[in-house]
Amino acid sequence: MDSPQHEFKKAGLKRAAITGWLWNFLIQLTTLFFTALVFLITSRLLDPVSFGIVAFGAAAVALIASVMPTAFGEALVQREDLRDQHLNSVFWLCLGLAGAAYGLLMLAAPVIAAHQEVDLLVPILALLGSKLFFDAIGTVPNALLTRRMEFRALAIRSVLANMAGAAICLTLIWLGHPLWGLVMSQVTSPLVSMVIVVWVTRWRPSGGFARSAIRDLSHFGLSTLGGQVLNQSRISQLLFGLMLGPAALGLYFFARRLFGLLSDLTAGAFGAVSGVLFATLQSDPVRRKSAFTIASFASTALGFPVFGGLIVLAPAAVPLVFGPQWGEAVIMVQALSVTGLMASLGIIQGALIRYLGAAGWWFRYQLLTHVTGWGLIVVLAPFGAAVVVIALACRTVLLWPMTVRKSAQLLDLRFGEYLSSFAAPACATLMAMAWVLLLPALVPGAGPWGLLGAQIGSGAVVYVLTLALLARSQIAQARAFWRKRKEGQG
């Protein structure tokens, strides 16, 4: 099987990276559309308590899923001399542990439901738990598509999967079952995604399980698994439910869901491509430094205005768009938007650190971040959910300089050079935020929907014009980069 370096040489590194980003952006855009449609409708029909029940069930399943070895899929992408034995072993390891985990979940479901005094949790957990099998079966095919940089196939997979999830959800809502629509949307999408990648790759296990193959993948795989446990376990969500009750969890889940949608659209569009790109530039310090600064500028240019705008618009926009029952979630949305600004940078930093051989450092940083977060939830729970979320946002800001320092060390990049990569998006965002706050005084008679539309539209214009003025050299570099790709000079 070709090494990742050989595959990039055939396709052209620059061309593959830009094409990959475009397909990933399409993935995030279509995912946002369908997920936002489901989110908007269910949030208007359900109250925070109902949201909290589904969120608790999803968090319980996520905790189990986080310890599954699906993270070894990334090890398949990262390994240079990949063999069939590696693919077969990862498949059987994932599938076997998924079956055992589902059995344990079904045994624990009645106990969990009794503890939360919500009988509906038993069937909810049974349905959501099926995702364990879908994720296990799709691990190897997804890794193969990512390794080959077949982003078009990945984009089609995500579009169809999200369409199916939205269709099932909206059908159940139309039939008068919005809660079950929310549940089934989270099951249908991974099922369809699994079916598509298995069909596209045509890959089937051709052998059995081999411990030696897992040992080959264990260094990168276990480091990635550690990060998966921290990032996907949703322990914070579980602690919210246990410490503050379903209503508070529903408000937090709403805010996290809105944050997640926008984060996926902005920073998430760069995650997969950046990781594979940095992996291929491990021995080319000059090109990886250039790739990092360009990626940081692009990610912040997209993410900063979205989350900066949400900070100033949330007090009026959240109750207006989603319903007055979510008014208490406004402060949480604003606090999480601050972390969204950090995520616009963190997604690139994380990919750089992990794929340049410092996956262990990245795991320790994530461990510190999550452990301090769990501690804040436990200690500050008596003061209310809003205080907890604000504290979590402050934690993110205070720990961010650690990743900046590590990234600079890996790239031999001066701090001033790093700041310059996103200085223009930051300044343009501040200008747009100031304009959005000023606009209501200029049009005092505007209705709420008209004012919101004017703020978004005019704020976007102010941002684009300011960015064009401040980042002319970076935009010109991006245009030249694109022209070379169009001319086939990858």
C-alpha positions as CSV (number, residue, x, y, z in Angstrom):
1,M,0.0,0.0,0.0
2,D,1.3,3.4,-0.9
3,S,2.7,5.6,1.9
4,P,0.9,8.9,2.7
5,Q,4.0,10.7,1.3
6,H,3.8,8.9,-2.0
7,E,0.1,9.6,-2.3
8,F,0.7,13.3,-1.8
9,K,3.4,13.4,-4.4
10,K,1.1,11.9,-6.9
11,A,-1.8,14.2,-6.2
12,G,0.3,17.3,-5.5
13,L,0.5,18.5,-1.9
14,K,-0.9,21.9,-2.3
15,R,-3.7,20.8,-4.6
16,A,-4.7,18.0,-2.3
17,A,-4.7,20.3,0.8
18,I,-6.8,23.0,-0.8
19,T,-9.2,20.4,-2.3
20,G,-9.4,18.6,1.0
21,W,-10.3,21.9,2.8
22,L,-13.0,22.7,0.2
23,W,-14.6,19.2,0.6
24,N,-14.3,19.5,4.4
25,F,-15.9,22.9,4.3
26,L,-18.8,21.4,2.2
27,I,-19.1,18.7,4.8
28,Q,-19.4,21.2,7.6
29,L,-21.7,23.4,5.7
30,T,-24.2,20.7,4.8
31,T,-23.9,19.2,8.3
32,L,-24.7,22.6,9.8
33,F,-27.7,23.0,7.6
34,F,-29.4,19.8,8.4
35,T,-28.3,19.7,12.1
36,A,-29.3,23.3,12.6
37,L,-32.7,22.5,11.0
38,V,-33.2,19.7,13.5
39,F,-31.8,21.8,16.4
40,L,-34.0,24.8,15.6
41,I,-37.3,22.8,15.3
42,T,-36.7,20.6,18.3
43,S,-35.5,23.5,20.5
44,R,-38.7,25.4,19.7
45,L,-40.9,22.3,20.6
46,L,-39.1,20.9,23.6
47,D,-38.3,22.4,27.0
48,P,-35.0,22.3,28.8
49,V,-36.0,19.3,30.8
50,S,-36.7,17.2,27.7
51,F,-33.4,18.3,26.2
52,G,-31.7,17.4,29.4
53,I,-33.1,13.8,29.4
54,V,-31.8,13.2,25.9
55,A,-28.5,14.9,26.7
56,F,-28.0,12.6,29.7
57,G,-28.7,9.5,27.6
58,A,-26.3,10.7,24.9
59,A,-23.6,11.5,27.5
60,A,-23.9,8.0,29.0
61,V,-23.4,6.4,25.6
62,A,-20.6,8.8,24.7
63,L,-18.8,7.9,27.9
64,I,-18.7,4.2,26.8
65,A,-18.0,5.1,23.1
66,S,-15.0,7.2,24.2
67,V,-13.1,4.2,25.5
68,M,-13.7,2.1,22.3
69,P,-10.6,1.7,20.2
70,T,-12.1,3.5,17.2
71,A,-9.2,6.0,17.8
72,F,-6.9,3.4,16.2
73,G,-8.4,4.6,12.9
74,E,-6.2,7.6,13.2
75,A,-3.2,5.4,13.7
76,L,-4.1,3.7,10.4
77,V,-4.0,7.1,8.8
78,Q,-0.7,8.0,10.4
79,R,1.2,4.7,9.8
80,E,3.5,4.7,6.9
81,D,3.9,1.0,6.2
82,L,0.3,0.0,6.5
83,R,-0.6,-3.7,5.9
84,D,-3.8,-5.7,5.7
85,Q,-3.0,-7.3,9.0
86,H,-3.3,-3.8,10.6
87,L,-6.7,-3.2,9.0
88,N,-8.1,-6.6,10.0
89,S,-7.0,-6.4,13.6
90,V,-8.4,-2.9,14.2
91,F,-11.8,-4.0,12.7
92,W,-12.1,-7.1,14.9
93,L,-10.9,-5.2,18.0
94,C,-13.5,-2.5,17.5
95,L,-16.4,-4.8,16.7
96,G,-15.7,-7.2,19.6
97,L,-15.4,-4.5,22.2
98,A,-18.5,-2.7,20.8
99,G,-20.6,-5.8,21.4
100,A,-19.3,-6.2,24.9
101,A,-19.9,-2.6,25.7
102,Y,-23.5,-2.6,24.4
103,G,-24.2,-5.7,26.6
104,L,-22.9,-3.8,29.7
105,L,-25.0,-0.7,28.8
106,M,-28.2,-2.7,28.6
107,L,-27.5,-4.3,32.0
108,A,-26.9,-0.8,33.5
109,A,-29.8,1.0,31.7
110,P,-32.5,0.2,34.3
111,V,-30.2,1.3,37.1
112,I,-29.3,4.6,35.4
113,A,-33.0,5.2,34.7
114,A,-34.0,4.6,38.3
115,H,-31.2,6.9,39.6
116,Q,-32.4,9.7,37.4
117,E,-36.1,8.8,38.0
118,V,-36.7,8.8,34.2
119,D,-38.1,5.5,32.8
120,L,-37.7,6.8,29.3
121,L,-33.9,6.5,29.6
122,V,-34.0,2.7,29.1
123,P,-35.3,2.7,25.5
124,I,-33.3,5.9,24.8
125,L,-30.1,4.2,25.9
126,A,-31.0,1.1,23.9
127,L,-31.4,3.2,20.7
128,L,-28.4,5.5,21.2
129,G,-26.2,2.5,22.2
130,S,-26.5,1.0,18.7
131,K,-24.1,3.8,17.6
132,L,-21.3,1.7,19.1
133,F,-21.7,-0.9,16.4
134,F,-22.0,1.7,13.6
135,D,-18.8,3.4,14.7
136,A,-16.9,0.1,15.1
137,I,-17.8,-1.1,11.6
138,G,-17.0,2.2,10.0
139,T,-13.6,2.7,11.6
140,V,-11.4,1.1,9.0
141,P,-13.3,2.3,5.9
142,N,-13.3,5.9,7.2
143,A,-9.5,5.6,7.9
144,L,-8.9,4.4,4.4
145,L,-10.8,7.2,2.8
146,T,-9.0,9.8,5.0
147,R,-5.6,8.2,4.3
148,R,-6.3,8.4,0.5
149,M,-7.6,12.0,0.9
150,E,-10.8,11.0,-0.8
151,F,-12.6,14.0,0.6
152,R,-15.3,14.0,-2.0
153,A,-16.5,10.6,-0.8
154,L,-16.3,11.7,2.8
155,A,-18.3,14.8,1.9
156,I,-21.0,12.8,0.1
157,R,-21.1,10.4,3.1
158,S,-21.7,13.3,5.5
159,V,-24.3,15.0,3.3
160,L,-26.4,11.8,2.9
161,A,-26.1,10.8,6.5
162,N,-27.2,14.2,7.8
163,M,-30.1,14.3,5.3
164,A,-31.3,10.9,6.5
165,G,-31.0,12.0,10.1
166,A,-32.9,15.2,9.5
167,A,-35.6,13.3,7.5
168,I,-36.2,10.8,10.2
169,C,-36.3,13.5,12.9
170,L,-38.7,15.8,11.0
171,T,-41.0,12.8,10.2
172,L,-41.3,11.9,13.9
173,I,-41.9,15.6,14.7
174,W,-44.7,15.7,12.1
175,L,-46.2,12.6,13.7
176,G,-46.1,14.4,17.1
177,H,-43.0,12.8,18.7
178,P,-40.3,15.5,18.9
179,L,-38.4,13.9,21.7
180,W,-38.0,10.6,19.7
181,G,-37.2,12.6,16.6
182,L,-34.2,14.1,18.5
183,V,-33.1,10.7,19.6
184,M,-33.5,9.0,16.2
185,S,-31.6,11.8,14.4
186,Q,-28.6,10.9,16.5
187,V,-28.9,7.2,15.5
188,T,-29.8,7.4,11.8
189,S,-26.9,9.6,10.8
190,P,-24.1,7.2,12.0
191,L,-26.0,4.2,10.5
192,V,-26.2,5.8,7.1
193,S,-22.6,7.0,7.3
194,M,-21.4,3.5,8.1
195,V,-23.3,2.0,5.2
196,I,-21.9,4.5,2.7
197,V,-18.2,4.2,3.7
198,V,-18.4,0.4,3.7
199,W,-20.0,0.5,0.2
200,V,-17.6,3.1,-1.2
201,T,-14.4,1.5,0.0
202,R,-15.5,-2.1,-0.7
203,W,-13.2,-3.1,2.1
204,R,-13.9,-6.3,3.9
205,P,-11.8,-8.1,6.6
206,S,-9.6,-10.7,5.0
207,G,-8.1,-12.1,8.1
208,G,-8.3,-12.4,11.8
209,F,-7.0,-10.5,14.8
210,A,-3.3,-10.2,15.4
211,R,-1.8,-8.8,18.6
212,S,1.4,-7.9,16.8
213,A,-0.5,-5.6,14.4
214,I,-2.2,-3.8,17.3
215,R,1.3,-3.4,19.0
216,D,2.5,-1.7,15.8
217,L,-0.3,0.9,16.1
218,S,-0.3,1.2,19.9
219,H,2.0,4.2,20.4
220,F,0.0,6.6,18.2
221,G,-3.3,4.8,18.8
222,L,-3.2,4.8,22.6
223,S,-2.2,8.5,22.6
224,T,-5.1,9.3,20.3
225,L,-7.4,7.1,22.4
226,G,-6.5,9.1,25.5
227,G,-7.5,12.3,23.7
228,Q,-10.7,10.6,22.5
229,V,-11.6,9.7,26.0
230,L,-11.2,13.2,27.1
231,N,-12.9,14.9,24.2
232,Q,-15.8,12.5,23.5
233,S,-16.7,11.1,26.9
234,R,-18.9,14.1,27.7
235,I,-18.1,13.7,31.4
236,S,-18.9,17.4,31.9
237,Q,-22.4,16.8,30.5
238,L,-22.9,13.9,32.9
239,L,-21.6,15.9,35.8
240,F,-24.1,18.7,34.9
241,G,-26.9,16.3,35.0
242,L,-25.9,14.6,38.2
243,M,-25.0,17.9,40.0
244,L,-27.5,20.3,38.7
245,G,-30.5,18.3,37.3
246,P,-32.1,17.8,33.9
247,A,-33.3,21.4,33.5
248,A,-29.8,22.9,34.0
249,L,-28.3,20.1,31.8
250,G,-30.9,21.0,29.1
251,L,-29.7,24.6,29.1
252,Y,-26.1,23.6,29.0
253,F,-26.8,21.1,26.2
254,F,-28.6,23.7,24.2
255,A,-25.6,26.2,24.5
256,R,-23.1,23.4,23.8
257,R,-25.1,22.3,20.7
258,L,-25.2,25.8,19.3
259,F,-21.5,26.2,20.0
260,G,-20.7,22.9,18.4
261,L,-22.6,23.7,15.2
262,L,-20.7,26.9,14.6
263,S,-17.4,25.4,15.7
264,D,-17.8,22.6,13.2
265,L,-18.6,25.0,10.4
266,T,-15.6,27.2,11.2
267,A,-12.6,25.6,12.9
268,G,-13.8,22.0,12.2
269,A,-13.5,22.5,8.4
270,F,-9.7,22.7,8.9
271,G,-9.2,19.8,11.4
272,A,-8.9,16.7,9.3
273,V,-7.0,18.3,6.4
274,S,-4.5,20.1,8.8
275,G,-3.6,16.8,10.5
276,V,-2.9,14.9,7.4
277,L,-1.0,17.9,5.9
278,F,1.3,18.3,8.9
279,A,2.0,14.6,8.9
280,T,3.4,14.8,5.4
281,L,5.6,17.8,6.3
282,Q,7.3,16.3,9.3
283,S,10.7,16.6,7.6
284,D,10.1,20.0,5.9
285,P,10.3,22.7,8.6
286,V,10.0,25.6,6.1
287,R,6.9,24.4,4.4
288,R,5.2,23.3,7.6
289,K,5.8,26.8,9.1
290,S,4.2,28.4,6.1
291,A,1.3,25.9,6.1
292,F,0.7,26.6,9.8
293,T,0.5,30.4,9.4
294,I,-1.7,30.2,6.4
295,A,-4.0,27.7,8.1
296,S,-4.2,29.9,11.3
297,F,-5.1,32.9,9.3
298,A,-7.8,31.1,7.3
299,S,-9.3,29.4,10.4
300,T,-9.4,32.6,12.4
301,A,-10.7,34.7,9.5
302,L,-13.7,32.4,9.4
303,G,-14.2,31.7,13.1
304,F,-13.5,35.0,14.8
305,P,-16.4,36.9,13.2
306,V,-18.9,34.1,13.8
307,F,-18.2,33.8,17.6
308,G,-17.5,37.5,18.1
309,G,-20.9,38.2,16.5
310,L,-22.6,35.6,18.6
311,I,-21.2,37.2,21.8
312,V,-23.0,40.6,21.0
313,L,-26.1,39.2,19.3
314,A,-27.0,36.3,21.7
315,P,-29.1,38.3,24.2
316,A,-31.6,39.2,21.4
317,A,-31.1,36.4,18.9
318,V,-31.3,33.3,21.1
319,P,-34.9,34.0,22.6
320,L,-36.1,35.4,19.2
321,V,-34.9,32.4,17.1
322,F,-35.2,29.5,19.4
323,G,-37.9,30.6,21.8
324,P,-38.1,32.4,25.2
325,Q,-37.6,29.2,27.1
326,W,-33.9,29.4,26.3
327,G,-33.4,32.9,27.7
328,E,-31.5,31.5,30.6
329,A,-29.0,29.9,28.2
330,V,-27.8,33.3,26.8
331,I,-25.0,33.8,29.2
332,M,-23.8,30.3,28.6
333,V,-23.9,30.8,24.8
334,Q,-21.8,34.0,25.3
335,A,-19.2,32.2,27.5
336,L,-18.9,29.3,25.1
337,S,-18.4,31.8,22.2
338,V,-15.3,33.0,24.0
339,T,-14.0,29.4,23.8
340,G,-15.1,29.4,20.2
341,L,-12.6,32.1,19.5
342,M,-9.9,29.9,21.1
343,A,-11.1,26.9,19.1
344,S,-10.4,28.8,15.8
345,L,-6.7,28.7,16.8
346,G,-6.7,25.5,18.8
347,I,-7.8,23.2,16.0
348,I,-4.7,24.1,14.0
349,Q,-2.4,24.0,17.1
350,G,-3.8,20.6,18.1
351,A,-3.2,19.1,14.6
352,L,0.3,20.5,14.5
353,I,1.3,19.2,17.9
354,R,-0.2,15.8,17.5
355,Y,1.0,15.1,14.0
356,L,4.6,16.3,14.6
357,G,5.3,13.7,17.2
358,A,4.1,15.4,20.3
359,A,0.8,13.4,20.8
360,G,1.8,12.6,24.3
361,W,2.2,16.3,25.2
362,W,-1.2,17.1,23.6
363,F,-2.8,14.3,25.7
364,R,-1.4,15.7,28.9
365,Y,-2.6,19.2,28.0
366,Q,-6.1,17.9,27.3
367,L,-6.0,15.9,30.5
368,L,-5.2,19.1,32.4
369,T,-8.0,21.0,30.6
370,H,-10.6,18.4,31.3
371,V,-9.7,17.6,34.9
372,T,-9.7,21.2,35.9
373,G,-13.1,21.5,34.1
374,W,-14.6,18.6,36.0
375,G,-13.3,20.1,39.2
376,L,-14.9,23.5,38.4
377,I,-18.3,21.8,37.8
378,V,-18.2,20.0,41.1
379,V,-17.0,22.9,43.2
380,L,-19.1,25.6,41.5
381,A,-22.3,23.7,41.0
382,P,-24.0,25.2,44.1
383,F,-23.7,28.6,42.4
384,G,-25.6,27.7,39.3
385,A,-25.0,26.5,35.7
386,A,-24.1,30.0,34.4
387,V,-21.3,30.5,36.9
388,V,-19.9,27.1,36.0
389,V,-19.9,27.8,32.3
390,I,-18.3,31.2,32.7
391,A,-15.6,29.6,34.8
392,L,-15.0,26.9,32.1
393,A,-14.5,29.7,29.5
394,C,-12.0,31.5,31.8
395,R,-10.1,28.2,32.2
396,T,-9.8,27.8,28.4
397,V,-8.4,31.4,28.0
398,L,-5.9,30.9,30.8
399,L,-4.5,27.6,29.5
400,W,-4.3,28.7,25.9
401,P,-0.8,30.2,26.1
402,M,0.6,26.7,26.8
403,T,-0.4,25.5,23.3
404,V,1.0,28.7,21.7
405,R,4.4,28.1,23.4
406,K,4.5,24.5,22.3
407,S,3.5,25.3,18.7
408,A,6.2,28.0,18.5
409,Q,8.8,25.5,19.7
410,L,7.8,22.9,17.1
411,L,7.9,25.5,14.3
412,D,10.8,27.6,15.6
413,L,8.4,30.5,15.3
414,R,8.6,33.8,17.1
415,F,5.6,34.8,19.2
416,G,5.2,38.0,17.2
417,E,5.1,36.0,13.9
418,Y,2.4,33.8,15.4
419,L,0.3,36.7,16.5
420,S,0.6,38.3,13.1
421,S,-1.2,35.3,11.5
422,F,-4.5,36.3,13.1
423,A,-4.0,39.9,14.0
424,A,-6.1,41.2,11.0
425,P,-9.1,38.9,11.7
426,A,-9.0,39.9,15.4
427,C,-9.1,43.6,14.6
428,A,-11.7,43.2,11.9
429,T,-13.9,41.2,14.3
430,L,-13.7,43.9,17.0
431,M,-14.7,46.6,14.4
432,A,-17.7,44.5,13.3
433,M,-18.7,43.8,17.0
434,A,-18.6,47.6,17.7
435,W,-20.8,48.3,14.7
436,V,-23.3,45.7,15.6
437,L,-23.6,47.1,19.2
438,L,-24.0,50.7,17.7
439,L,-26.6,49.9,15.1
440,P,-29.7,49.7,17.4
441,A,-29.2,53.3,18.4
442,L,-29.1,54.3,14.7
443,V,-32.4,52.5,13.8
444,P,-34.6,52.8,16.9
445,G,-37.8,51.9,15.2
446,A,-36.7,48.6,13.7
447,G,-38.6,45.4,14.6
448,P,-36.6,42.6,16.2
449,W,-36.3,40.4,13.1
450,G,-35.4,43.4,10.9
451,L,-32.9,44.7,13.4
452,L,-31.3,41.2,13.7
453,G,-31.0,40.9,10.0
454,A,-29.5,44.3,9.6
455,Q,-27.0,43.7,12.4
456,I,-25.8,40.4,10.8
457,G,-25.7,41.8,7.2
458,S,-24.1,45.1,7.9
459,G,-21.7,43.5,10.5
460,A,-20.5,41.1,7.9
461,V,-19.9,43.9,5.4
462,V,-17.9,45.9,8.0
463,Y,-15.9,42.7,8.8
464,V,-15.1,41.9,5.2
465,L,-14.1,45.4,4.3
466,T,-11.9,45.8,7.3
467,L,-10.2,42.4,6.8
468,A,-9.6,43.2,3.1
469,L,-7.8,46.4,4.2
470,L,-5.7,44.9,7.0
471,A,-4.9,41.6,5.4
472,R,-4.0,42.5,1.8
473,S,-0.8,40.6,1.8
474,Q,-2.3,37.4,3.3
475,I,-5.2,37.5,1.0
476,A,-2.9,38.0,-2.0
477,Q,-0.9,35.0,-0.8
478,A,-4.0,32.9,-0.6
479,R,-5.1,34.0,-4.1
480,A,-1.6,33.0,-5.5
481,F,-1.9,29.7,-3.7
482,W,-5.3,29.1,-5.4
483,R,-4.1,30.1,-8.9
484,K,-1.2,27.7,-8.7
485,R,-3.7,25.0,-7.7
486,K,-5.9,25.9,-10.7
487,E,-2.9,25.8,-13.0
488,G,-1.9,22.4,-11.7
489,Q,1.3,23.6,-10.0
490,G,0.7,21.7,-6.8
